Amino acid sequence: MKILAIEKEIPGIPEESIKPFLKPEAARVWQLQQEGILREIYFRADISCAVLILECEDVIEADKILQTLPLVKKGKIAFDIIPLIPYPGFSRLFEQQNRD
């Protein structure tokens, strides 16, 4: 299952308290990408937050994986975890053809 994970800021966390964890965070992200779990990673263009696409069994597994990120472990960031399914709308293009 594809999972969309959007970083959410935790109020009151000073930016300088995050800096010591950025290199270990990048190393863990790299590891997850090499394992095929983390399929894509982006930063939003409008605000500084990460957007991840994960391949997991379900949101429970995704949450467990995200909990292995150093910034999450230390309580510096959190994620909204959103399960995705394939878009079913294309089938509407062929409904009329199937009835004829």
N, CA, C and O atoms as a GROMACS GRO file, in nm:
protein
  400
    1MET      N    1   0.084  -0.118   0.000
    1MET     CA    2   0.000   0.000   0.000
    1MET      C    3   0.088   0.124   0.000
    1MET      O    4   0.188   0.130   0.071
    2LYS      N    5   0.050   0.219  -0.080
    2LYS     CA    6   0.121   0.347  -0.079
    2LYS      C    7   0.068   0.432   0.037
    2LYS      O    8  -0.052   0.438   0.062
    3ILE      N    9   0.161   0.497   0.104
    3ILE     CA   10   0.129   0.582   0.219
    3ILE      C   11   0.191   0.719   0.194
    3ILE      O   12   0.308   0.731   0.159
    4LEU      N   13   0.110   0.822   0.211
    4LEU     CA   14   0.157   0.960   0.206
    4LEU      C   15   0.182   1.005   0.349
    4LEU      O   16   0.092   0.998   0.433
    5ALA      N   17   0.302   1.050   0.378
    5ALA     CA   18   0.336   1.099   0.511
    5ALA      C   19   0.380   1.244   0.498
    5ALA      O   20   0.476   1.276   0.429
    6ILE      N   21   0.306   1.331   0.566
    6ILE     CA   22   0.335   1.474   0.560
    6ILE      C   23   0.382   1.521   0.697
    6ILE      O   24   0.312   1.506   0.797
    7GLU      N   25   0.501   1.577   0.699
    7GLU     CA   26   0.557   1.626   0.824
    7GLU      C   27   0.470   1.735   0.882
    7GLU      O   28   0.420   1.822   0.809
    8LYS      N   29   0.452   1.731   1.012
    8LYS     CA   30   0.382   1.841   1.079
    8LYS      C   31   0.471   1.892   1.191
    8LYS      O   32   0.533   1.816   1.266
    9GLU      N   33   0.475   2.020   1.198
    9GLU     CA   34   0.559   2.087   1.297
    9GLU      C   35   0.503   2.066   1.436
    9GLU      O   36   0.381   2.065   1.457
   10ILE      N   37   0.592   2.049   1.531
   10ILE     CA   38   0.551   2.042   1.671
   10ILE      C   39   0.578   2.180   1.731
   10ILE      O   40   0.692   2.224   1.735
   11PRO      N   41   0.474   2.246   1.778
   11PRO     CA   42   0.492   2.382   1.832
   11PRO      C   43   0.593   2.384   1.948
   11PRO      O   44   0.600   2.294   2.030
   12GLY      N   45   0.671   2.490   1.949
   12GLY     CA   46   0.767   2.512   2.057
   12GLY      C   47   0.901   2.445   2.039
   12GLY      O   48   0.986   2.454   2.128
   13ILE      N   49   0.923   2.379   1.929
   13ILE     CA   50   1.053   2.314   1.904
   13ILE      C   51   1.144   2.414   1.833
   13ILE      O   52   1.118   2.450   1.718
   14PRO      N   53   1.249   2.460   1.899
   14PRO     CA   54   1.338   2.557   1.834
   14PRO      C   55   1.419   2.492   1.720
   14PRO      O   56   1.463   2.378   1.730
   15GLU      N   57   1.436   2.567   1.614
   15GLU     CA   58   1.507   2.520   1.495
   15GLU      C   59   1.647   2.468   1.529
   15GLU      O   60   1.691   2.368   1.474
   16GLU      N   61   1.716   2.537   1.618
   16GLU     CA   62   1.853   2.496   1.651
   16GLU      C   63   1.858   2.361   1.722
   16GLU      O   64   1.963   2.295   1.721
   17SER      N   65   1.749   2.318   1.784
   17SER     CA   66   1.748   2.187   1.851
   17SER      C   67   1.736   2.072   1.752
   17SER      O   68   1.759   1.957   1.786
   18ILE      N   69   1.700   2.104   1.628
   18ILE     CA   70   1.684   2.003   1.524
   18ILE      C   71   1.816   1.976   1.453
   18ILE      O   72   1.841   1.864   1.409
   19LYS      N   73   1.900   2.077   1.441
   19LYS     CA   74   2.023   2.069   1.361
   19LYS      C   75   2.113   1.950   1.394
   19LYS      O   76   2.165   1.889   1.301
   20PRO      N   77   2.134   1.914   1.522
   20PRO     CA   78   2.223   1.800   1.550
   20PRO      C   79   2.174   1.666   1.493
   20PRO      O   80   2.252   1.572   1.481
   21PHE      N   81   2.047   1.657   1.460
   21PHE     CA   82   1.989   1.531   1.414
   21PHE      C   83   1.973   1.523   1.262
   21PHE      O   84   1.927   1.421   1.211
   22LEU      N   85   2.011   1.628   1.189
   22LEU     CA   86   1.987   1.630   1.045
   22LEU      C   87   2.070   1.528   0.969
   22LEU      O   88   2.019   1.465   0.876
   23LYS      N   89   2.196   1.509   1.005
   23LYS     CA   90   2.279   1.410   0.935
   23LYS      C   91   2.229   1.268   0.964
   23LYS      O   92   2.214   1.189   0.871
   24PRO      N   93   2.204   1.232   1.091
   24PRO     CA   94   2.148   1.098   1.117
   24PRO      C   95   2.011   1.078   1.050
   24PRO      O   96   1.978   0.967   1.009
   25GLU      N   97   1.934   1.183   1.041
   25GLU     CA   98   1.803   1.176   0.975
   25GLU      C   99   1.822   1.142   0.826
   25GLU      O  100   1.754   1.055   0.772
   26ALA      N  101   1.915   1.213   0.763
   26ALA     CA  102   1.941   1.188   0.621
   26ALA      C  103   1.993   1.045   0.600
   26ALA      O  104   1.958   0.981   0.501
   27ALA      N  105   2.075   0.997   0.691
   27ALA     CA  106   2.128   0.860   0.679
   27ALA      C  107   2.016   0.757   0.690
   27ALA      O  108   2.014   0.659   0.616
   28ARG      N  109   1.923   0.779   0.781
   28ARG     CA  110   1.811   0.685   0.797
   28ARG      C  111   1.718   0.691   0.675
   28ARG      O  112   1.671   0.588   0.628
   29VAL      N  113   1.693   0.811   0.625
   29VAL     CA  114   1.610   0.826   0.505
   29VAL      C  115   1.675   0.753   0.388
   29VAL      O  116   1.607   0.683   0.313
   30TRP      N  117   1.805   0.768   0.373
   30TRP     CA  118   1.879   0.698   0.267
   30TRP      C  119   1.863   0.547   0.282
   30TRP      O  120   1.839   0.477   0.183
   31GLN      N  121   1.876   0.498   0.403
   31GLN     CA  122   1.863   0.354   0.429
   31GLN      C  123   1.723   0.305   0.391
   31GLN      O  124   1.709   0.201   0.326
   32LEU      N  125   1.620   0.379   0.430
   32LEU     CA  126   1.482   0.341   0.396
   32LEU      C  127   1.460   0.344   0.245
   32LEU      O  128   1.385   0.262   0.191
   33GLN      N  129   1.524   0.437   0.178
   33GLN     CA  130   1.512   0.444   0.033
   33GLN      C  131   1.582   0.324  -0.032
   33GLN      O  132   1.530   0.265  -0.128
   34GLN      N  133   1.697   0.287   0.018
   34GLN     CA  134   1.770   0.172  -0.036
   34GLN      C  135   1.695   0.041  -0.011
   34GLN      O  136   1.707  -0.053  -0.089
   35GLU      N  137   1.617   0.035   0.096
   35GLU     CA  138   1.537  -0.084   0.128
   35GLU      C  139   1.408  -0.091   0.047
   35GLU      O  140   1.337  -0.192   0.052
   36GLY      N  141   1.377   0.015  -0.028
   36GLY     CA  142   1.255   0.016  -0.109
   36GLY      C  143   1.130   0.052  -0.032
   36GLY      O  144   1.020   0.041  -0.086
   37ILE      N  145   1.144   0.094   0.091
   37ILE     CA  146   1.030   0.133   0.173
   37ILE      C  147   0.992   0.277   0.143
   37ILE      O  148   0.875   0.309   0.121
   38LEU      N  149   1.090   0.363   0.143
   38LEU     CA  150   1.068   0.504   0.109
   38LEU      C  151   1.084   0.517  -0.042
   38LEU      O  152   1.195   0.505  -0.094
   39ARG      N  153   0.974   0.543  -0.110
   39ARG     CA  154   0.976   0.548  -0.256
   39ARG      C  155   1.012   0.686  -0.309
   39ARG      O  156   1.083   0.699  -0.409
   40GLU      N  157   0.962   0.790  -0.241
   40GLU     CA  158   0.988   0.928  -0.284
   40GLU      C  159   0.993   1.017  -0.161
   40GLU      O  160   0.929   0.989  -0.060
   41ILE      N  161   1.070   1.125  -0.171
   41ILE     CA  162   1.076   1.224  -0.064
   41ILE      C  163   1.091   1.362  -0.126
   41ILE      O  164   1.167   1.382  -0.220
   42TYR      N  165   1.018   1.455  -0.072
   42TYR     CA  166   1.017   1.593  -0.121
   42TYR      C  167   1.014   1.688  -0.003
   42TYR      O  168   0.989   1.648   0.111
   43PHE      N  169   1.040   1.815  -0.032
   43PHE     CA  170   1.007   1.923   0.060
   43PHE      C  171   0.901   2.008  -0.007
   43PHE      O  172   0.904   2.030  -0.128
   44ARG      N  173   0.808   2.053   0.071
   44ARG     CA  174   0.708   2.144   0.016
   44ARG      C  175   0.778   2.272  -0.028
   44ARG      O  176   0.875   2.315   0.034
   45ALA      N  177   0.728   2.333  -0.135
   45ALA     CA  178   0.788   2.456  -0.187
   45ALA      C  179   0.748   2.577  -0.105
   45ALA      O  180   0.820   2.677  -0.102
   46ASP      N  181   0.634   2.570  -0.038
   46ASP     CA  182   0.582   2.687   0.033
   46ASP      C  183   0.624   2.695   0.179
   46ASP      O  184   0.635   2.805   0.234
   47ILE      N  185   0.648   2.581   0.243
   47ILE     CA  186   0.694   2.579   0.382
   47ILE      C  187   0.797   2.467   0.397
   47ILE      O  188   0.803   2.377   0.313
   48SER      N  189   0.876   2.473   0.502
   48SER     CA  190   0.981   2.373   0.523
   48SER      C  191   0.923   2.250   0.594
   48SER      O  192   0.924   2.242   0.717
   49CYS      N  193   0.873   2.157   0.514
   49CYS     CA  194   0.828   2.030   0.572
   49CYS      C  195   0.842   1.922   0.466
   49CYS      O  196   0.826   1.945   0.347
   50ALA      N  197   0.872   1.802   0.515
   50ALA     CA  198   0.896   1.689   0.427
   50ALA      C  199   0.764   1.622   0.389
   50ALA      O  200   0.668   1.620   0.466
   51VAL      N  201   0.764   1.567   0.268
   51VAL     CA  202   0.651   1.489   0.218
   51VAL      C  203   0.711   1.358   0.166
   51VAL      O  204   0.796   1.359   0.077
   52LEU      N  205   0.665   1.246   0.222
   52LEU     CA  206   0.721   1.116   0.188
   52LEU      C  207   0.614   1.026   0.127
   52LEU      O  208   0.496   1.033   0.164
   53ILE      N  209   0.656   0.943   0.035
   53ILE     CA  210   0.572   0.836  -0.018
   53ILE      C  211   0.639   0.706   0.025
   53ILE      O  212   0.754   0.678  -0.012
   54LEU      N  213   0.567   0.627   0.103
   54LEU     CA  214   0.618   0.500   0.154
   54LEU      C  215   0.541   0.385   0.092
   54LEU      O  216   0.426   0.400   0.051
   55GLU      N  217   0.605   0.270   0.085
   55GLU     CA  218   0.538   0.147   0.043
   55GLU      C  219   0.538   0.055   0.165
   55GLU      O  220   0.642   0.003   0.206
   56CYS      N  221   0.418   0.035   0.223
   56CYS     CA  222   0.403  -0.041   0.347
   56CYS      C  223   0.279  -0.128   0.340
   56CYS      O  224   0.194  -0.112   0.252
   57GLU      N  225   0.268  -0.221   0.434
   57GLU     CA  226   0.148  -0.304   0.443
   57GLU      C  227   0.025  -0.221   0.479
   57GLU      O  228  -0.082  -0.240   0.422
   58ASP      N  229   0.043  -0.128   0.574
   58ASP     CA  230  -0.069  -0.046   0.622
   58ASP      C  231  -0.014   0.074   0.699
   58ASP      O  232   0.107   0.092   0.710
   59VAL      N  233  -0.103   0.154   0.753
   59VAL     CA  234  -0.060   0.274   0.825
   59VAL      C  235   0.012   0.240   0.955
   59VAL      O  236   0.095   0.317   1.002
   60ILE      N  237  -0.019   0.125   1.013
   60ILE     CA  238   0.049   0.083   1.135
   60ILE      C  239   0.196   0.059   1.106
   60ILE      O  240   0.283   0.104   1.181
   61GLU      N  241   0.225  -0.012   0.998
   61GLU     CA  242   0.364  -0.036   0.960
   61GLU      C  243   0.433   0.096   0.924
   61GLU      O  244   0.548   0.118   0.961
   62ALA      N  245   0.363   0.183   0.852
   62ALA     CA  246   0.421   0.313   0.816
   62ALA      C  247   0.458   0.392   0.941
   62ALA      O  248   0.565   0.452   0.948
   63ASP      N  249   0.370   0.393   1.039
   63ASP     CA  250   0.398   0.464   1.163
   63ASP      C  251   0.520   0.406   1.233
   63ASP      O  252   0.604   0.481   1.283
   64LYS      N  253   0.531   0.274   1.237
   64LYS     CA  254   0.648   0.210   1.300
   64LYS      C  255   0.776   0.251   1.229
   64LYS      O  256   0.878   0.278   1.293
   65ILE      N  257   0.771   0.256   1.098
   65ILE     CA  258   0.889   0.295   1.021
   65ILE      C  259   0.925   0.441   1.045
   65ILE      O  260   1.041   0.474   1.065
   66LEU      N  261   0.824   0.527   1.044
   66LEU     CA  262   0.851   0.670   1.068
   66LEU      C  263   0.906   0.693   1.208
   66LEU      O  264   0.982   0.787   1.230
   67GLN      N  265   0.868   0.609   1.302
   67GLN     CA  266   0.920   0.621   1.439
   67GLN      C  267   1.069   0.591   1.448
   67GLN      O  268   1.132   0.620   1.549
   68THR      N  269   1.126   0.532   1.342
   68THR     CA  270   1.270   0.505   1.341
   68THR      C  271   1.353   0.625   1.295
   68THR      O  272   1.476   0.623   1.304
   69LEU      N  273   1.287   0.728   1.247
   69LEU     CA  274   1.359   0.849   1.206
   69LEU      C  275   1.408   0.923   1.331
   69LEU      O  276   1.329   0.943   1.424
   70PRO      N  277   1.533   0.965   1.335
   70PRO     CA  278   1.586   1.032   1.453
   70PRO      C  279   1.504   1.154   1.499
   70PRO      O  280   1.485   1.172   1.620
   71LEU      N  281   1.456   1.236   1.406
   71LEU     CA  282   1.379   1.354   1.447
   71LEU      C  283   1.245   1.316   1.508
   71LEU      O  284   1.194   1.387   1.595
   72VAL      N  285   1.188   1.206   1.464
   72VAL     CA  286   1.063   1.158   1.522
   72VAL      C  287   1.092   1.096   1.659
   72VAL      O  288   1.020   1.123   1.756
   73LYS      N  289   1.196   1.014   1.667
   73LYS     CA  290   1.236   0.952   1.794
   73LYS      C  291   1.255   1.056   1.904
   73LYS      O  292   1.214   1.036   2.018
   74LYS      N  293   1.318   1.167   1.867
   74LYS     CA  294   1.349   1.272   1.966
   74LYS      C  295   1.232   1.368   1.989
   74LYS      O  296   1.244   1.462   2.066
   75GLY      N  297   1.120   1.344   1.922
   75GLY     CA  298   1.002   1.429   1.942
   75GLY      C  299   1.014   1.566   1.879
   75GLY      O  300   0.946   1.660   1.921
   76LYS      N  301   1.098   1.578   1.777
   76LYS     CA  302   1.119   1.707   1.711
   76LYS      C  303   1.019   1.731   1.598
   76LYS      O  304   0.984   1.846   1.569
   77ILE      N  305   0.974   1.622   1.533
   77ILE     CA  306   0.874   1.632   1.425
   77ILE      C  307   0.776   1.517   1.439
   77ILE      O  308   0.800   1.421   1.512
   78ALA      N  309   0.665   1.528   1.369
   78ALA     CA  310   0.565   1.421   1.363
   78ALA      C  311   0.514   1.416   1.219
   78ALA      O  312   0.549   1.501   1.137
   79PHE      N  313   0.433   1.318   1.189
   79PHE     CA  314   0.380   1.303   1.054
   79PHE      C  315   0.230   1.275   1.057
   79PHE      O  316   0.181   1.203   1.144
   80ASP      N  317   0.160   1.333   0.962
   80ASP     CA  318   0.025   1.288   0.930
   80ASP      C  319   0.044   1.173   0.833
   80ASP      O  320   0.118   1.186   0.735
   81ILE      N  321  -0.022   1.061   0.859
   81ILE     CA  322  -0.005   0.941   0.777
   81ILE      C  323  -0.136   0.914   0.705
   81ILE      O  324  -0.241   0.896   0.768
   82ILE      N  325  -0.130   0.912   0.573
   82ILE     CA  326  -0.250   0.902   0.491
   82ILE      C  327  -0.237   0.783   0.396
   82ILE      O  328  -0.149   0.781   0.311
   83PRO      N  329  -0.326   0.681   0.411
   83PRO     CA  330  -0.322   0.568   0.319
   83PRO      C  331  -0.381   0.608   0.183
   83PRO      O  332  -0.478   0.684   0.176
   84LEU      N  333  -0.320   0.557   0.076
   84LEU     CA  334  -0.365   0.589  -0.059
   84LEU      C  335  -0.409   0.462  -0.131
   84LEU      O  336  -0.356   0.354  -0.107
   85ILE      N  337  -0.507   0.477  -0.218
   85ILE     CA  338  -0.549   0.367  -0.306
   85ILE      C  339  -0.544   0.420  -0.449
   85ILE      O  340  -0.546   0.541  -0.471
   86PRO      N  341  -0.538   0.330  -0.546
   86PRO     CA  342  -0.537   0.376  -0.685
   86PRO      C  343  -0.665   0.451  -0.719
   86PRO      O  344  -0.772   0.422  -0.666
   87TYR      N  345  -0.653   0.547  -0.806
   87TYR     CA  346  -0.767   0.626  -0.853
   87TYR      C  347  -0.858   0.536  -0.936
   87TYR      O  348  -0.815   0.480  -1.036
   88PRO      N  349  -0.986   0.521  -0.895
   88PRO     CA  350  -1.077   0.433  -0.967
   88PRO      C  351  -1.154   0.502  -1.080
   88PRO      O  352  -1.230   0.437  -1.152
   89GLY      N  353  -1.138   0.632  -1.096
   89GLY     CA  354  -1.219   0.709  -1.188
   89GLY      C  355  -1.205   0.676  -1.334
   89GLY      O  356  -1.297   0.701  -1.412
   90PHE      N  357  -1.092   0.620  -1.375
   90PHE     CA  358  -1.074   0.590  -1.517
   90PHE      C  359  -1.175   0.488  -1.568
   90PHE      O  360  -1.209   0.486  -1.686
   91SER      N  361  -1.223   0.404  -1.477
   91SER     CA  362  -1.322   0.304  -1.520
   91SER      C  363  -1.448   0.371  -1.576
   91SER      O  364  -1.518   0.312  -1.658
   92ARG      N  365  -1.475   0.492  -1.531
   92ARG     CA  366  -1.592   0.564  -1.582
   92ARG      C  367  -1.581   0.594  -1.731
   92ARG      O  368  -1.682   0.613  -1.799
   93LEU      N  369  -1.462   0.598  -1.782
   93LEU     CA  370  -1.441   0.625  -1.924
   93LEU      C  371  -1.493   0.511  -2.010
   93LEU      O  372  -1.524   0.530  -2.128
   94PHE      N  373  -1.501   0.393  -1.952
   94PHE     CA  374  -1.535   0.273  -2.029
   94PHE      C  375  -1.672   0.215  -1.994
   94PHE      O  376  -1.713   0.116  -2.054
   95GLU      N  377  -1.743   0.274  -1.897
   95GLU     CA  378  -1.872   0.221  -1.853
   95GLU      C  379  -1.972   0.214  -1.968
   95GLU      O  380  -2.036   0.110  -1.987
   96GLN      N  381  -1.986   0.319  -2.045
   96GLN     CA  382  -2.082   0.323  -2.154
   96GLN      C  383  -2.048   0.219  -2.260
   96GLN      O  384  -2.137   0.153  -2.314
   97GLN      N  385  -1.920   0.205  -2.290
   97GLN     CA  386  -1.877   0.107  -2.390
   97GLN      C  387  -1.914  -0.035  -2.348
   97GLN      O  388  -1.955  -0.116  -2.431
   98ASN      N  389  -1.900  -0.064  -2.218
   98ASN     CA  390  -1.931  -0.198  -2.168
   98ASN      C  391  -2.081  -0.229  -2.173
   98ASN      O  392  -2.119  -0.345  -2.182
   99ARG      N  393  -2.165  -0.128  -2.166
   99ARG     CA  394  -2.310  -0.146  -2.171
   99ARG      C  395  -2.361  -0.169  -2.312
   99ARG      O  396  -2.466  -0.230  -2.332
  100ASP      N  397  -2.287  -0.121  -2.409
  100ASP     CA  398  -2.332  -0.133  -2.550
  100ASP      C  399  -2.310  -0.271  -2.607
  100ASP      O  400  -2.342  -0.296  -2.723
   0.00000   0.00000   0.00000
